[in-house]
Amino acid sequence: MNWEDIIKQEDFILHVGDTITDNKGREGVIESISIAMTPNDPAGEDKEAADVEEYHTKMGYQGAVSFGNHWCYFNQITKVIKAGQGRPQYLR
């Protein structure tokens, strides 16, 4: 199963303010969410990209989140703790 299928199965919403852990073990609070609008922009960095406050993973877009001094693609997120909640959601 590829990462798109895994993330779509999880069906959750990322919000600015949620705490995440990526596949490199880095943890931090989401400061920004960028969604790619073109096929050659996997991180959502082009001028066409959309910066949003929340992202529903069922949409299946490519993009990235920024947290602390780091960023990662959506498919690199392994754990999400919703803002104000202590229970993590594990993606893998």
DSSP file (Angstrom, degrees, kcal/mol; ACC not computed):
  #  RESIDUE AA STRUCTURE BP1 BP2  ACC     N-H-->O    O-->H-N    N-H-->O    O-->H-N    TCO  KAPPA ALPHA  PHI   PSI    X-CA   Y-CA   Z-CA
    1    1 A M              0   0    0      0, 0.0     2,-0.1     0, 0.0     0, 0.0   0.000 360.0 360.0 360.0 132.8    0.0    0.0    0.0
    2    2 A N     >  -     0   0    0      1,-0.1     4,-1.9     4,-0.0     3,-0.4  -0.350 360.0-100.8 -86.7 172.1    1.4    3.4   -0.9
    3    3 A W  H  > S+     0   0    0      1,-0.2     4,-2.9     2,-0.2     5,-0.3   0.828 118.8  59.6 -64.3 -33.4    1.4    6.5    1.3
    4    4 A E  H  > S+     0   0    0      1,-0.2     4,-2.5     2,-0.2    -1,-0.2   0.919 108.0  46.1 -61.2 -41.9   -1.6    8.1   -0.5
    5    5 A D  H  > S+     0   0    0     -3,-0.4     4,-1.9     2,-0.2    -1,-0.2   0.897 112.6  50.4 -66.2 -40.4   -3.7    5.1    0.4
    6    6 A I  H  X S+     0   0    0     -4,-1.9     4,-1.5     2,-0.2    -2,-0.2   0.952 113.6  44.1 -62.7 -49.8   -2.5    5.1    4.0
    7    7 A I  H  X S+     0   0    0     -4,-2.9     4,-1.3     1,-0.2     5,-0.3   0.910 112.5  51.9 -64.9 -41.8   -3.2    8.8    4.5
    8    8 A K  H  < S+     0   0    0     -4,-2.5    -1,-0.2    -5,-0.3    -2,-0.2   0.856 107.4  54.0 -63.9 -33.1   -6.6    8.6    2.8
    9    9 A Q  H  < S+     0   0    0     -4,-1.9    -1,-0.2     1,-0.2    -2,-0.2   0.857 102.5  57.5 -66.6 -34.4   -7.5    5.7    5.1
   10   10 A E  H  < S-     0   0    0     -4,-1.5    -1,-0.2    -3,-0.2    -2,-0.2   0.862  84.5-167.5 -67.6 -35.4   -6.7    7.8    8.1
   11   11 A D     <  +     0   0    0     -4,-1.3     2,-0.3     1,-0.2    -3,-0.1   0.936  29.3 141.0  48.0  67.2   -9.2   10.5    7.1
   12   12 A F        -     0   0    0     -5,-0.3    45,-2.6    43,-0.1     2,-0.5  -0.850  49.6-118.5-130.3 170.5   -8.2   13.2    9.5
   13   13 A I  E     -A   56   0A   0     -2,-0.3     2,-0.4    43,-0.2    43,-0.2  -0.947  18.1-148.0-114.3 124.2   -7.9   17.0    9.4
   14   14 A L  E     -A   55   0A   0     41,-2.9    41,-2.3    -2,-0.5     2,-0.4  -0.733  20.3-170.3 -84.8 137.2   -4.6   18.7   10.0
   15   15 A H  E >   -A   54   0A   0     -2,-0.4     3,-2.1    39,-0.2    15,-0.3  -0.956  33.4-102.9-125.5 146.9   -4.8   22.1   11.6
   16   16 A V  T 3  S+     0   0    0     37,-2.5    15,-0.2    -2,-0.4     3,-0.1  -0.544 114.8  38.5 -58.3 131.1   -2.3   24.9   12.2
   17   17 A G  T 3  S+     0   0    0     13,-1.9    -1,-0.2     1,-0.5    67,-0.2   0.129  86.4 121.5 105.6 -18.8   -1.6   24.4   15.9
   18   18 A D    <   -     0   0    0     -3,-2.1    12,-3.4    65,-0.1     2,-0.5  -0.435  63.3-124.0 -70.3 152.0   -1.6   20.6   15.9
   19   19 A T  E     -BC  29  81B   0     62,-2.7    62,-3.4    10,-0.3     2,-0.3  -0.862  34.1-175.8 -98.6 132.2    1.5   18.9   17.1
   20   20 A I  E     -BC  28  80B   0      8,-2.9     8,-1.9    -2,-0.5     2,-0.4  -0.855  21.6-152.7-125.2 160.8    3.1   16.4   14.6
   21   21 A T  E     -BC  27  79B   0     58,-2.0    57,-2.9    -2,-0.3    58,-1.6  -0.994  20.0-151.7-125.3 137.4    6.0   14.0   14.5
   22   22 A D  E >   - C   0  77B   0      4,-2.3     3,-2.1    -2,-0.4    55,-0.2  -0.475  35.6 -92.2-102.6 178.8    7.6   13.1   11.1
   23   23 A N  T 3  S+     0   0    0     53,-1.8    54,-0.1     1,-0.3    -1,-0.0   0.496 124.0  59.4 -72.1  -1.4    9.3   10.0    9.9
   24   24 A K  T 3  S-     0   0    0     52,-0.2    -1,-0.3     2,-0.2     3,-0.1   0.346 119.3-108.2-101.3   2.8   12.7   11.5   11.0
   25   25 A G  S <  S+     0   0    0     -3,-2.1     2,-0.2     1,-0.3    -2,-0.1   0.493  71.5 143.4  85.4   3.9   11.5   11.7   14.6
   26   26 A R        -     0   0    0      2,-0.0    -4,-2.3    -5,-0.0     2,-0.4  -0.572  30.1-165.6 -78.6 140.9   11.2   15.5   14.6
   27   27 A E  E     +B   21   0B   0     -2,-0.2     2,-0.3    -6,-0.2    -6,-0.2  -0.954  21.5 126.1-128.8 145.9    8.3   17.0   16.5
   28   28 A G  E     -B   20   0B   0     -8,-1.9    -8,-2.9    -2,-0.4     2,-0.4  -0.972  55.6 -76.2 179.7 173.9    6.7   20.4   16.6
   29   29 A V  E     -B   19   0B   0     -2,-0.3    39,-0.6   -10,-0.2     2,-0.3  -0.724  51.2-110.0 -89.0 131.8    3.6   22.5   16.3
   30   30 A I  E     +E   67   0C   0    -12,-3.4   -13,-1.9    -2,-0.4    37,-0.2  -0.448  38.4 173.7 -63.1 123.8    2.3   23.1   12.7
   31   31 A E  E     +     0   0C   0     35,-3.5     2,-0.3     1,-0.4    36,-0.2   0.694  65.2   7.5-102.8 -28.3    2.8   26.7   11.9
   32   32 A S  E     -E   66   0C   0     34,-1.2    34,-2.3   -17,-0.1     2,-0.4  -0.994  55.2-153.5-154.1 152.7    1.7   26.6    8.2
   33   33 A I  E     -EF  65  52C   0     19,-0.8    19,-2.4    -2,-0.3     2,-0.4  -0.996  14.8-169.5-128.1 123.3    0.1   24.2    5.7
   34   34 A S  E     -EF  64  51C   0     30,-3.0    30,-2.1    -2,-0.4     2,-0.5  -0.957   5.4-158.2-117.9 132.1    0.8   24.6    2.0
   35   35 A I  E     -EF  63  50C   0     15,-3.0    15,-2.4    -2,-0.4    28,-0.3  -0.928  19.1-126.1-111.8 129.6   -1.1   22.7   -0.7
   36   36 A A        -     0   0    0     26,-2.7    26,-0.3    -2,-0.5    13,-0.1  -0.464  21.1-175.9 -71.6 141.1    0.4   22.2   -4.2
   37   37 A M        +     0   0    0     -2,-0.2    -1,-0.1    24,-0.1    12,-0.0   0.377  68.6  54.9-115.8  -1.6   -1.7   23.3   -7.1
   38   38 A T  S >  S-     0   0    0      3,-0.3     3,-1.4     1,-0.1     6,-0.2  -0.958  83.2-121.6-131.5 151.5    0.6   22.1   -9.9
   39   39 A P  T 3  S+     0   0    0      0, 0.0    -1,-0.1     0, 0.0    -3,-0.0   0.754 109.2  54.4 -64.7 -24.8    2.1   18.6  -10.5
   40   40 A N  T 3  S+     0   0    0      1,-0.2     0, 0.0     2,-0.1     0, 0.0   0.151  94.0  74.2 -96.8  20.1    5.7   19.7  -10.3
   41   41 A D    X   +     0   0    0     -3,-1.4     3,-1.4     1,-0.1    -3,-0.3  -0.588  49.7 164.8-130.2  69.6    5.4   21.4   -6.9
   42   42 A P  T 3  S+     0   0    0      0, 0.0    21,-0.4     0, 0.0    -6,-0.2   0.745  77.9  47.6 -63.8 -23.1    5.2   18.6   -4.3
   43   43 A A  T 3  S-     0   0    0     19,-0.1    21,-0.4    -8,-0.1    -9,-0.1   0.502 109.3-116.8 -96.2  -3.7    5.9   20.9   -1.3
   44   44 A G  S <  S+     0   0    0     -3,-1.4    -9,-0.1    19,-0.2    20,-0.1   0.911  72.7 131.4  71.7  41.4    3.5   23.6   -2.2
   45   45 A E        +     0   0    0    -11,-0.1    -9,-0.0    18,-0.0    -4,-0.0   0.634  36.3  99.2-101.5 -17.5    6.1   26.3   -2.7
   46   46 A D  S >  S-     0   0    0      1,-0.1     3,-1.6    -5,-0.1    -5,-0.0  -0.185  87.9-106.7 -68.3 164.3    5.1   27.7   -6.1
   47   47 A K  T 3  S+     0   0    0      1,-0.3    -1,-0.1     3,-0.0     0, 0.0   0.748 120.4  60.2 -63.6 -22.5    3.2   31.0   -6.4
   48   48 A E  T 3  S+     0   0    0      2,-0.1    -1,-0.3     0, 0.0    -2,-0.0   0.646  83.5 108.9 -78.2 -14.6    0.1   28.9   -7.4
   49   49 A A    <   -     0   0    0     -3,-1.6     2,-0.5     1,-0.1   -13,-0.2  -0.170  66.2-129.5 -62.7 155.2    0.2   27.0   -4.0
   50   50 A A  E     -F   35   0C   0    -15,-2.4   -15,-3.0     2,-0.0     2,-0.5  -0.926   7.4-150.2-111.2 130.7   -2.4   27.6   -1.4
   51   51 A D  E     +F   34   0C   0     -2,-0.5     2,-0.3   -17,-0.2   -17,-0.2  -0.881  28.9 177.5 -95.8 126.5   -1.7   28.3    2.2
   52   52 A V  E     -F   33   0C   0    -19,-2.4   -19,-0.8    -2,-0.5     3,-0.1  -0.834  40.5-135.4-130.2 163.5   -4.5   27.1    4.4
   53   53 A E  S    S+     0   0    0     -2,-0.3   -37,-2.5     1,-0.2     2,-0.3   0.690  92.8  16.8 -89.5 -23.3   -5.4   26.8    8.1
   54   54 A E  E     -A   15   0A   0    -39,-0.2     2,-0.4   -21,-0.1   -39,-0.2  -0.986  61.5-161.1-148.3 156.2   -6.6   23.2    7.8
   55   55 A Y  E     -A   14   0A   0    -41,-2.3   -41,-2.9    -2,-0.3     2,-0.6  -0.974  13.0-145.1-143.5 124.5   -6.3   20.3    5.4
   56   56 A H  E >   -A   13   0A   0     -2,-0.4     3,-2.0   -43,-0.2     4,-0.3  -0.806  13.5-146.5 -90.4 119.3   -8.5   17.2    5.2
   57   57 A T  G >  S+     0   0    0    -45,-2.6     3,-1.3    -2,-0.6    -1,-0.1   0.720  91.1  73.4 -64.2 -22.5   -6.3   14.3    4.1
   58   58 A K  G 3  S+     0   0    0    -46,-0.3    -1,-0.3     1,-0.3   -50,-0.1   0.709  82.0  73.6 -62.9 -18.0   -9.1   12.6    2.1
   59   59 A M  G <  S-     0   0    0     -3,-2.0    -1,-0.3     1,-0.1    -2,-0.2   0.825  91.7-147.0 -67.1 -30.9   -8.5   15.3   -0.5
   60   60 A G    <   +     0   0    0     -3,-1.3    -3,-0.1    -4,-0.3    -2,-0.1   0.665  38.8 152.6  77.1  17.3   -5.3   13.6   -1.5
   61   61 A Y        -     0   0    0      1,-0.1     2,-0.3    13,-0.0    -1,-0.2  -0.351  44.7-118.1 -75.3 159.3   -3.3   16.7   -2.5
   62   62 A Q        +     0   0    0    -26,-0.3   -26,-2.7   -21,-0.1     2,-0.3  -0.653  57.3 111.7 -87.3 155.0    0.4   17.0   -2.3
   63   63 A G  E     -E   35   0C   0    -21,-0.4    11,-1.7   -28,-0.3     2,-0.3  -0.985  47.4-111.6 167.0-168.7    1.9   19.6    0.0
   64   64 A A  E     -EG  34  73C   0    -30,-2.1   -30,-3.0   -21,-0.4     2,-0.4  -0.965   9.3-137.4-150.4 161.5    3.9   20.2    3.2
   65   65 A V  E     -EG  33  72C   0      7,-2.5     7,-1.9    -2,-0.3     2,-0.4  -0.935  14.7-141.8-120.3 148.9    3.7   21.5    6.7
   66   66 A S  E     +EG  32  71C   0    -34,-2.3   -35,-3.5    -2,-0.4   -34,-1.2  -0.919  23.3 171.2-107.6 137.5    6.1   23.8    8.5
   67   67 A F  E >   -EG  30  70C   0      3,-2.6     3,-2.2    -2,-0.4   -37,-0.2  -0.934  59.1 -41.5-148.7 121.6    6.8   23.2   12.2
   68   68 A G  T 3  S-     0   0    0    -39,-0.6   -40,-0.1    -2,-0.3   -37,-0.0  -0.410 124.0 -24.3  59.1-131.2    9.6   24.9   14.2
   69   69 A N  T 3  S+     0   0    0     -2,-0.1    -1,-0.3    -3,-0.1     2,-0.2   0.174 128.9  77.7 -93.0  16.9   12.7   25.1   12.0
   70   70 A H  E <   -G   67   0C   0     -3,-2.2    -3,-2.6   -43,-0.0     2,-0.3  -0.713  53.4-169.1-123.3 167.9   11.5   22.1   10.0
   71   71 A W  E     -G   66   0C   0     -5,-0.3     2,-0.3    -2,-0.2    -5,-0.2  -0.966   7.7-178.6-148.1 159.2    9.1   21.1    7.2
   72   72 A C  E     -G   65   0C   0     -7,-1.9    -7,-2.5    -2,-0.3     2,-0.1  -0.986  31.6-101.2-154.0 157.3    7.9   17.8    5.8
   73   73 A Y  E >   -G   64   0C   0     -2,-0.3     3,-1.8    -9,-0.2     4,-0.3  -0.363  41.2-107.7 -70.6 158.9    5.6   16.5    3.1
   74   74 A F  G >  S+     0   0    0    -11,-1.7     3,-1.5     1,-0.3   -10,-0.1   0.880 119.9  58.5 -54.2 -39.1    2.2   15.3    4.2
   75   75 A N  G 3  S+     0   0    0    -12,-0.3    -1,-0.3     1,-0.3   -11,-0.1   0.546  97.6  61.3 -73.9  -4.9    3.3   11.7    3.5
   76   76 A Q  G <  S+     0   0    0     -3,-1.8   -53,-1.8   -54,-0.0     2,-0.4   0.480  76.8 107.0 -96.9  -3.4    6.1   12.0    6.1
   77   77 A I  E <   +C   22   0B   0     -3,-1.5   -55,-0.3    -4,-0.3     3,-0.1  -0.627  37.0 169.8 -77.5 127.4    3.8   12.7    9.0
   78   78 A T  E     +     0   0B   0    -57,-2.9    13,-2.8    -2,-0.4    14,-0.8   0.619  62.8  24.6-111.8 -19.7    3.6    9.7   11.3
   79   79 A K  E     -CD  21  90B   0    -58,-1.6   -58,-2.0    11,-0.2     2,-0.4  -0.994  57.7-168.1-150.1 140.4    1.8   11.1   14.4
   80   80 A V  E     -CD  20  89B   0      9,-2.4     9,-3.1    -2,-0.3     2,-0.6  -0.997   4.3-167.8-130.4 129.9   -0.7   14.0   15.0
   81   81 A I  E     -CD  19  88B   0    -62,-3.4   -62,-2.7    -2,-0.4     3,-0.1  -0.974  29.2-128.4-113.7 115.8   -1.8   15.3   18.4
   82   82 A K    >   -     0   0    0      5,-0.6     3,-2.5    -2,-0.6   -64,-0.1  -0.318  36.2 -90.5 -63.5 142.3   -4.8   17.6   17.9
   83   83 A A  T 3  S+     0   0    0      1,-0.3    -1,-0.1   -68,-0.1   -65,-0.1  -0.301 114.4  14.0 -53.9 129.0   -4.4   21.0   19.5
   84   84 A G  T 3  S+     0   0    0      1,-0.2     2,-0.3   -67,-0.2    -1,-0.3   0.456 110.7  96.5  83.4   1.0   -5.8   20.9   23.0
   85   85 A Q    <   -     0   0    0     -3,-2.5    -1,-0.2     1,-0.1     0, 0.0  -0.926  58.1-156.1-123.4 149.6   -5.9   17.1   23.1
   86   86 A G        +     0   0    0     -2,-0.3    -1,-0.1    -3,-0.1    -3,-0.0   0.564  66.4  94.5 -98.8  -9.6   -3.3   14.7   24.6
   87   87 A R        -     0   0    0     -5,-0.1    -5,-0.6     1,-0.0     2,-0.1  -0.736  66.4-142.7 -90.4 122.8   -4.2   11.6   22.5
   88   88 A P  E     -D   81   0B   0      0, 0.0     2,-0.5     0, 0.0    -7,-0.2  -0.463   2.7-140.2 -79.4 153.0   -2.0   11.1   19.4
   89   89 A Q  E     -D   80   0B   0     -9,-3.1    -9,-2.4    -2,-0.1     2,-0.4  -0.974  20.1-150.2-105.3 122.5   -3.3    9.7   16.0
   90   90 A Y  E     -D   79   0B   0     -2,-0.5   -11,-0.2   -11,-0.2   -12,-0.1  -0.799  12.8-168.0 -95.4 134.3   -0.7    7.4   14.5
   91   91 A L              0   0    0    -13,-2.8    -1,-0.1    -2,-0.4   -12,-0.1   0.798 360.0 360.0 -89.3 -30.7   -0.5    7.2   10.8
   92   92 A R              0   0    0    -14,-0.8   -13,-0.1     0, 0.0   -14,-0.1   0.314 360.0 360.0-140.8 360.0    1.8    4.1   10.5
